[in-house]
Amino acid sequence: QVQNLLKAILDDHVPAVKVAPENVPKIAESLLSGQWTHDHPITAEDAQALGMPIEVGLPEEIYGLMDLYPQQGSTTPTVEYIPQPYPPTPKSVPTRPSAN
């Protein structure tokens, strides 16, 4: 199913041919091989080497639109550094209740 959907997307010629028909099998095989994951994304160079038609950068209009909606910078890091190995946690000694 995924292979058929991928080939349909790559064969899409509306409004124009995007991927050369001779590159479709090679691209489909590479994308479905398991090489590309969220841990190993496809870079612009990888996509070009596969024969995918890509463009890098954004049109100036997009930057103008982004300027209309400024975002506050984050002051709190989203990732916290935790040194390894973890420092040992102190073990609590069980206490007996007082006999009062």
DRENTORKOL-3810 file (N, C-alpha, C; in nm, 4 decimals):
REM DRENTORKOL-3810
@n.u->0.0814; n.v->-0.1191; n.w->0.0000; ca.u->0.0000; ca.v->0.0000; ca.w->0.0000; c.u->0.0860; c.v->0.1258; c.w->0.0000
@n.u->0.1840; n.v->0.1296; n.w->0.0883; ca.u->0.2687; ca.v->0.2476; ca.w->0.0979; c.u->0.3463; c.v->0.2667; c.w->-0.0321
@n.u->0.3955; n.v->0.1579; n.w->-0.0878; ca.u->0.4718; ca.v->0.1675; ca.w->-0.2122; c.u->0.3849; c.v->0.2226; c.w->-0.3243
@n.u->0.2615; n.v->0.1756; n.w->-0.3355; ca.u->0.1725; ca.v->0.2259; ca.w->-0.4402; c.u->0.1406; c.v->0.3729; c.w->-0.4204
@n.u->0.1158; n.v->0.4140; n.w->-0.2955; ca.u->0.0887; ca.v->0.5548; ca.w->-0.2670; c.u->0.2096; c.v->0.6408; c.w->-0.3000
@n.u->0.3276; n.v->0.5952; n.w->-0.2620; ca.u->0.4493; ca.v->0.6707; ca.w->-0.2888; c.u->0.4704; c.v->0.6865; c.w->-0.4394
@n.u->0.4519; n.v->0.5798; n.w->-0.5141; ca.u->0.4688; ca.v->0.5887; ca.w->-0.6594; c.u->0.3653; c.v->0.6823; c.w->-0.7202
@n.u->0.2417; n.v->0.6818; n.w->-0.6692; ca.u->0.1393; ca.v->0.7737; ca.w->-0.7195; c.u->0.1786; c.v->0.9181; c.w->-0.6933
@n.u->0.2347; n.v->0.9437; n.w->-0.5751; ca.u->0.2787; ca.v->1.0802; ca.w->-0.5430; c.u->0.3942; c.v->1.1212; c.w->-0.6332
@n.u->0.4902; n.v->1.0327; n.w->-0.6525; ca.u->0.6059; ca.v->1.0647; ca.w->-0.7362; c.u->0.5680; c.v->1.0782; c.w->-0.8829
@n.u->0.4650; n.v->1.0049; n.w->-0.9267; ca.u->0.4207; ca.v->1.0116; ca.w->-1.0665; c.u->0.3266; c.v->1.1288; c.w->-1.0933
@n.u->0.2914; n.v->1.2053; n.w->-0.9893; ca.u->0.1975; ca.v->1.3167; ca.w->-1.0051; c.u->0.2556; c.v->1.4195; c.w->-1.1025
@n.u->0.1827; n.v->1.4470; n.w->-1.2079; ca.u->0.2297; ca.v->1.5422; ca.w->-1.3093; c.u->0.1430; c.v->1.6670; c.w->-1.3147
@n.u->0.0686; n.v->1.6960; n.w->-1.2073; ca.u->-0.0172; ca.v->1.8136; ca.w->-1.2052; c.u->0.0448; c.v->1.9151; c.w->-1.1119
@n.u->0.0717; n.v->2.0358; n.w->-1.1457; ca.u->0.0497; ca.v->2.0964; ca.w->-1.2759; c.u->0.1621; c.v->2.0694; c.w->-1.3754
@n.u->0.2716; n.v->2.0080; n.w->-1.3305; ca.u->0.3819; ca.v->1.9784; ca.w->-1.4221; c.u->0.4554; c.v->1.8547; c.w->-1.3706
@n.u->0.5415; n.v->1.7999; n.w->-1.4574; ca.u->0.6217; ca.v->1.6844; ca.w->-1.4175; c.u->0.7197; c.v->1.7298; c.w->-1.3103
@n.u->0.7188; n.v->1.6609; n.w->-1.1978; ca.u->0.8074; ca.v->1.6982; ca.w->-1.0875; c.u->0.9269; c.v->1.6041; c.w->-1.0763
@n.u->0.9006; n.v->1.4750; n.w->-1.0972; ca.u->1.0058; ca.v->1.3738; ca.w->-1.0866; c.u->1.0165; c.v->1.3044; c.w->-1.2212
@n.u->1.1393; n.v->1.2932; n.w->-1.2718; ca.u->1.1591; ca.v->1.2232; ca.w->-1.3978; c.u->1.1113; c.v->1.0789; c.w->-1.3826
@n.u->1.0300; n.v->1.0291; n.w->-1.4758; ca.u->0.9746; ca.v->0.8934; ca.w->-1.4634; c.u->1.0802; c.v->0.7853; c.w->-1.4420
@n.u->1.1981; n.v->0.8015; n.w->-1.4980; ca.u->1.3027; ca.v->0.7002; ca.w->-1.4804; c.u->1.3593; c.v->0.6994; c.w->-1.3379
@n.u->1.3379; n.v->0.8074; n.w->-1.2615; ca.u->1.3873; ca.v->0.8148; ca.w->-1.1231; c.u->1.2884; c.v->0.7589; c.w->-1.0212
@n.u->1.1616; n.v->0.7423; n.w->-1.0601; ca.u->1.0584; ca.v->0.7004; ca.w->-0.9647; c.u->1.0919; c.v->0.5676; c.w->-0.8967
@n.u->1.1286; n.v->0.4608; n.w->-0.9686; ca.u->1.1596; ca.v->0.3348; ca.w->-0.8989; c.u->1.2768; c.v->0.3475; c.w->-0.8012
@n.u->1.3812; n.v->0.4197; n.w->-0.8403; ca.u->1.4987; ca.v->0.4368; ca.w->-0.7544; c.u->1.4625; c.v->0.5148; c.w->-0.6281
@n.u->1.3847; n.v->0.6208; n.w->-0.6432; ca.u->1.3446; ca.v->0.7018; ca.w->-0.5280; c.u->1.2550; c.v->0.6201; c.w->-0.4361
@n.u->1.1567; n.v->0.5520; n.w->-0.4935; ca.u->1.0638; ca.v->0.4722; ca.w->-0.4132; c.u->1.1379; c.v->0.3645; c.w->-0.3355
@n.u->1.2286; n.v->0.2959; n.w->-0.4012; ca.u->1.3045; ca.v->0.1893; ca.w->-0.3343; c.u->1.3860; c.v->0.2458; c.w->-0.2184
@n.u->1.4491; n.v->0.3608; n.w->-0.2411; ca.u->1.5318; ca.v->0.4208; ca.w->-0.1368; c.u->1.4470; c.v->0.4673; c.w->-0.0186
@n.u->1.3330; n.v->0.5312; n.w->-0.0480; ca.u->1.2496; ca.v->0.5827; ca.w->0.0602; c.u->1.1847; c.v->0.4717; c.w->0.1416
@n.u->1.1608; n.v->0.3578; n.w->0.0798; ca.u->1.0951; ca.v->0.2469; ca.w->0.1494; c.u->1.1940; c.v->0.1470; c.w->0.2096
@n.u->1.3228; n.v->0.1717; n.w->0.1923; ca.u->1.4240; ca.v->0.0762; ca.w->0.2376; c.u->1.4436; c.v->0.0748; c.w->0.3885
@n.u->1.3952; n.v->0.1766; n.w->0.4574; ca.u->1.4171; ca.v->0.1859; ca.w->0.6013; c.u->1.5384; c.v->0.2687; c.w->0.6373
@n.u->1.6101; n.v->0.3185; n.w->0.5374; ca.u->1.7284; ca.v->0.4008; ca.w->0.5624; c.u->1.6894; c.v->0.5357; c.w->0.6222
@n.u->1.5768; n.v->0.5911; n.w->0.5793; ca.u->1.5362; ca.v->0.7241; ca.w->0.6230; c.u->1.4355; c.v->0.7109; c.w->0.7368
@n.u->1.4709; n.v->0.7657; n.w->0.8517; ca.u->1.3841; ca.v->0.7614; ca.w->0.9687; c.u->1.3840; c.v->0.8993; c.w->1.0328
@n.u->1.3077; n.v->0.9136; n.w->1.1399; ca.u->1.3097; ca.v->1.0413; ca.w->1.2113; c.u->1.4467; c.v->1.0675; c.w->1.2728
@n.u->1.5263; n.v->0.9629; n.w->1.2912; ca.u->1.6626; ca.v->0.9803; ca.w->1.3422; c.u->1.7615; c.v->1.0133; c.w->1.2315
@n.u->1.7250; n.v->0.9837; n.w->1.1080; ca.u->1.8118; ca.v->1.0094; ca.w->0.9924; c.u->1.7261; c.v->1.0711; c.w->0.8825
@n.u->1.6973; n.v->1.2004; n.w->0.8941; ca.u->1.6102; ca.v->1.2641; ca.w->0.7955; c.u->1.6797; c.v->1.2810; c.w->0.6607
@n.u->1.6000; n.v->1.3068; n.w->0.5589; ca.u->1.6523; ca.v->1.3310; ca.w->0.4241; c.u->1.6970; c.v->1.4764; c.w->0.4164
@n.u->1.8230; n.v->1.4973; n.w->0.3859; ca.u->1.8738; ca.v->1.6333; ca.w->0.3686; c.u->1.8495; c.v->1.6774; c.w->0.2249
@n.u->1.8684; n.v->1.8053; n.w->0.1999; ca.u->1.8525; ca.v->1.8570; ca.w->0.0639; c.u->1.9500; c.v->1.7871; c.w->-0.0304
@n.u->2.0707; n.v->1.7630; n.w->0.0156; ca.u->2.1702; ca.v->1.6958; ca.w->-0.0681; c.u->2.1279; c.v->1.5517; c.w->-0.0974
@n.u->2.0735; n.v->1.4827; n.w->0.0041; ca.u->2.0259; ca.v->1.3456; ca.w->-0.0154; c.u->1.9137; c.v->1.3432; c.w->-0.1185
@n.u->1.8197; n.v->1.4353; n.w->-0.1061; ca.u->1.7052; ca.v->1.4399; ca.w->-0.1977; c.u->1.7518; c.v->1.4670; c.w->-0.3402
@n.u->1.8463; n.v->1.5575; n.w->-0.3564; ca.u->1.8994; ca.v->1.5855; ca.w->-0.4900; c.u->1.9692; c.v->1.4627; c.w->-0.5470
@n.u->2.0457; n.v->1.3926; n.w->-0.4643; ca.u->2.1163; ca.v->1.2733; ca.w->-0.5109; c.u->2.0182; c.v->1.1643; c.w->-0.5540
@n.u->1.9008; n.v->1.1592; n.w->-0.4907; ca.u->1.7989; ca.v->1.0621; ca.w->-0.5286; c.u->1.7268; c.v->1.1002; c.w->-0.6573
@n.u->1.7413; n.v->1.2252; n.w->-0.6985; ca.u->1.6728; ca.v->1.2711; ca.w->-0.8188; c.u->1.5412; c.v->1.3409; c.w->-0.7908
@n.u->1.5225; n.v->1.3827; n.w->-0.6664; ca.u->1.3999; ca.v->1.4539; ca.w->-0.6311; c.u->1.4160; c.v->1.6017; c.w->-0.6622
@n.u->1.3123; n.v->1.6639; n.w->-0.7172; ca.u->1.3201; ca.v->1.8069; ca.w->-0.7484; c.u->1.2951; c.v->1.8884; c.w->-0.6215
@n.u->1.3959; n.v->1.9525; n.w->-0.5721; ca.u->1.3803; ca.v->2.0289; ca.w->-0.4486; c.u->1.4255; c.v->2.1720; c.w->-0.4679
@n.u->1.3772; n.v->2.2567; n.w->-0.3818; ca.u->1.4230; ca.v->2.3943; ca.w->-0.3744; c.u->1.4531; c.v->2.4225; c.w->-0.2285
@n.u->1.5571; n.v->2.4973; n.w->-0.2030; ca.u->1.5898; ca.v->2.5341; ca.w->-0.0659; c.u->1.5581; c.v->2.6811; c.w->-0.0464
@n.u->1.5308; n.v->2.7179; n.w->0.0773; ca.u->1.4987; ca.v->2.8561; ca.w->0.1077; c.u->1.3490; c.v->2.8803; c.w->0.1010
@n.u->1.3099; n.v->3.0003; n.w->0.1375; ca.u->1.1704; ca.v->3.0403; ca.w->0.1360; c.u->1.1543; c.v->3.1662; c.w->0.0525
@n.u->1.0389; n.v->3.1819; n.w->-0.0106; ca.u->1.0147; ca.v->3.3075; ca.w->-0.0831; c.u->1.0120; c.v->3.4251; c.w->0.0146
@n.u->1.0494; n.v->3.5419; n.w->-0.0324; ca.u->1.0515; ca.v->3.6612; ca.w->0.0524; c.u->0.9157; c.v->3.6891; c.w->0.1148
@n.u->0.8077; n.v->3.6531; n.w->0.0457; ca.u->0.6732; ca.v->3.6776; ca.w->0.0986; c.u->0.6516; c.v->3.6046; c.w->0.2315
@n.u->0.7107; n.v->3.4870; n.w->0.2446; ca.u->0.6957; ca.v->3.4097; ca.w->0.3676; c.u->0.7615; c.v->3.4834; c.w->0.4848
@n.u->0.8786; n.v->3.5406; n.w->0.4617; ca.u->0.9452; ca.v->3.6154; ca.w->0.5675; c.u->0.8620; c.v->3.7368; c.w->0.6075
@n.u->0.8000; n.v->3.8025; n.w->0.5092; ca.u->0.7124; ca.v->3.9149; ca.w->0.5393; c.u->0.5949; c.v->3.8717; c.w->0.6237
@n.u->0.5367; n.v->3.7561; n.w->0.5922; ca.u->0.4253; ca.v->3.7032; ca.w->0.6701; c.u->0.4699; c.v->3.6688; c.w->0.8120
@n.u->0.5866; n.v->3.6107; n.w->0.8262; ca.u->0.6380; ca.v->3.5752; ca.w->0.9589; c.u->0.6621; c.v->3.7001; c.w->1.0433
@n.u->0.7015; n.v->3.8096; n.w->0.9795; ca.u->0.7234; ca.v->3.9347; ca.w->1.0525; c.u->0.5943; c.v->3.9885; c.w->1.1129
@n.u->0.4798; n.v->3.9524; n.w->1.0548; ca.u->0.3518; ca.v->3.9988; ca.w->1.1071; c.u->0.3136; c.v->3.9285; c.w->1.2372
@n.u->0.3743; n.v->3.8148; n.w->1.2650; ca.u->0.3416; ca.v->3.7346; ca.w->1.3827; c.u->0.4679; c.v->3.7017; c.w->1.4615
@n.u->0.5247; n.v->3.8019; n.w->1.5297; ca.u->0.6483; ca.v->3.7753; ca.w->1.6041; c.u->0.6233; c.v->3.6764; c.w->1.7177
@n.u->0.7230; n.v->3.5955; n.w->1.7435; ca.u->0.7166; ca.v->3.4949; ca.w->1.8488; c.u->0.8117; c.v->3.5354; c.w->1.9603
@n.u->0.7650; n.v->3.5183; n.w->2.0832; ca.u->0.8505; ca.v->3.5472; ca.w->2.1972; c.u->0.9571; c.v->3.4400; c.w->2.2069
@n.u->1.0798; n.v->3.4816; n.w->2.2276; ca.u->1.1889; ca.v->3.3861; ca.w->2.2432; c.u->1.1736; c.v->3.3091; c.w->2.3723
@n.u->1.2162; n.v->3.1862; n.w->2.3708; ca.u->1.2069; ca.v->3.1011; ca.w->2.4887; c.u->1.3222; c.v->3.1314; c.w->2.5820
@n.u->1.2898; n.v->3.1498; n.w->2.7096; ca.u->1.3961; ca.v->3.1739; ca.w->2.8075; c.u->1.4309; c.v->3.0460; c.w->2.8830
@n.u->1.3456; n.v->2.9455; n.w->2.8694; ca.u->1.3701; ca.v->2.8184; ca.w->2.9359; c.u->1.4111; c.v->2.7160; c.w->2.8317
@n.u->1.5231; n.v->2.6491; n.w->2.8507; ca.u->1.5624; ca.v->2.5487; ca.w->2.7521; c.u->1.4613; c.v->2.4341; c.w->2.7498
@n.u->1.4395; n.v->2.3806; n.w->2.6311; ca.u->1.3452; ca.v->2.2695; ca.w->2.6182; c.u->1.4121; c.v->2.1360; c.w->2.6454
@n.u->1.5438; n.v->2.1353; n.w->2.6471; ca.u->1.6177; ca.v->2.0123; ca.w->2.6756; c.u->1.7067; c.v->2.0389; c.w->2.7958
@n.u->1.7038; n.v->1.9496; n.w->2.8902; ca.u->1.7850; ca.v->1.9656; ca.w->3.0096; c.u->1.9026; c.v->1.8693; c.w->3.0039
@n.u->2.0204; n.v->1.9200; n.w->3.0306; ca.u->2.1402; ca.v->1.8363; ca.w->3.0312; c.u->2.1482; c.v->1.7623; c.w->3.1627
@n.u->2.1597; n.v->1.6327; n.w->3.1559; ca.u->2.1768; ca.v->1.5494; ca.w->3.2753; c.u->2.3082; c.v->1.4738; c.w->3.2583
@n.u->2.4065; n.v->1.5023; n.w->3.3431; ca.u->2.5352; ca.v->1.4337; ca.w->3.3275; c.u->2.5208; c.v->1.2851; c.w->3.3545
@n.u->2.6022; n.v->1.2090; n.w->3.2868; ca.u->2.6019; ca.v->1.0643; ca.w->3.3104; c.u->2.7400; c.v->1.0237; c.w->3.3550
@n.u->2.7614; n.v->0.9287; n.w->3.4353; ca.u->2.6573; ca.v->0.8490; ca.w->3.4999; c.u->2.5841; c.v->0.9337; c.w->3.6028
@n.u->2.4626; n.v->0.8948; n.w->3.6290; ca.u->2.3823; ca.v->0.9679; ca.w->3.7254; c.u->2.4492; c.v->0.9604; c.w->3.8614
@n.u->2.4433; n.v->1.0692; n.w->3.9369; ca.u->2.4989; ca.v->1.0623; ca.w->4.0724; c.u->2.4124; c.v->0.9685; c.w->4.1567
@n.u->2.4744; n.v->0.8977; n.w->4.2501; ca.u->2.3953; ca.v->0.8043; ca.w->4.3322; c.u->2.2930; c.v->0.8809; c.w->4.4158
@n.u->2.1765; n.v->0.8230; n.w->4.4275; ca.u->2.0729; ca.v->0.8855; ca.w->4.5098; c.u->2.0894; c.v->0.8354; c.w->4.6528
@n.u->2.0789; n.v->0.9254; n.w->4.7481; ca.u->2.0940; ca.v->0.8808; ca.w->4.8876; c.u->1.9766; c.v->0.7910; c.w->4.9254
@n.u->2.0085; n.v->0.6834; n.w->4.9925; ca.u->1.9050; ca.v->0.5899; ca.w->5.0368; c.u->1.8566; c.v->0.6351; c.w->5.1741
@n.u->1.7266; n.v->0.6371; n.w->5.1878; ca.u->1.6726; ca.v->0.6778; ca.w->5.3171; c.u->1.6694; c.v->0.5564; c.w->5.4093
@n.u->1.7004; n.v->0.5815; n.w->5.5343; ca.u->1.7003; ca.v->0.4748; ca.w->5.6349; c.u->1.5636; c.v->0.4747; c.w->5.6999
@n.u->1.4962; n.v->0.3608; n.w->5.6996; ca.u->1.3631; ca.v->0.3598; ca.w->5.7626; c.u->1.3761; c.v->0.3888; c.w->5.9120
@n.u->1.2851; n.v->0.4668; n.w->5.9609; ca.u->1.2854; ca.v->0.5010; ca.w->6.1045; c.u->1.1671; c.v->0.4339; c.w->6.1706
@n.u->1.1885; n.v->0.4037; n.w->6.2973; ca.u->1.0799; ca.v->0.3434; ca.w->6.3747; c.u->0.9987; c.v->0.4552; c.w->6.4393
@n.u->0.8692; n.v->0.4326; n.w->6.4451; ca.u->0.7880; ca.v->0.5354; ca.w->6.5136; c.u->0.8240; c.v->0.5411; c.w->6.6616
@n.u->0.8197; n.v->0.6586; n.w->6.7161; ca.u->0.8531; ca.v->0.6732; ca.w->6.8588; c.u->0.7425; c.v->0.6135; c.w->6.9437
@n.u->0.7807; n.v->0.5575; n.w->7.0562; ca.u->0.6860; ca.v->0.4923; ca.w->7.1457; c.u->0.6445; c.v->0.5881; c.w->7.2558
@n.u->0.5825; n.v->0.6927; n.w->7.2282; ca.u->0.5381; ca.v->0.7915; ca.w->7.3284; c.u->0.3963; c.v->0.7709; c.w->7.3644
END
